[in-house]
């Protein structure tokens, strides 16, 4: 299991959005699909 997959589909703590795997500032991350806030970021 890939580390970021364990956070996928969790709820954002800042809004009602869902967390998804996506790039954030050129890094792999878990980002809210609604507000864009990163929850986890890998360098």
N, C-alpha and C positions, 0 to 999 in steps of 0.2 A: 504494500500500500504506500502510495506517495504521500508525504507529510501534508501537503496543502489540501489533498482530497478529504482529509478528516475534518476540515473546516467548511468545505463546500456545502451550501444550502443552510448554514446556520443563520440566525437573525443578527442584523446589525445592532450594535448597542446605542447608536446615535439616532436611528430612525427605524422605520418599519420595513426596510429593504432586506434583501437576501444577500448573503456573502457568496461570491463566485471567484473562481480562479481566473486571474487576469494579470497582465503586465501593469506595473505601476512604476513610473519613472525608470523604465528599462530594467526593472527587477521582477522576478516572479513573485506574485502576491495574492492574498485574499482581499478582495475589494468589494465594498457594498455596491450592488448594481443600481441603487437609487441615488445615494448621496456621494458616492465615489470615495468614501473614507477607507483607507487601508486598515485592515485588522491584523494582518501578518504580512511581513515582507522578508524575502530571502535575498541576501547579497551574494 
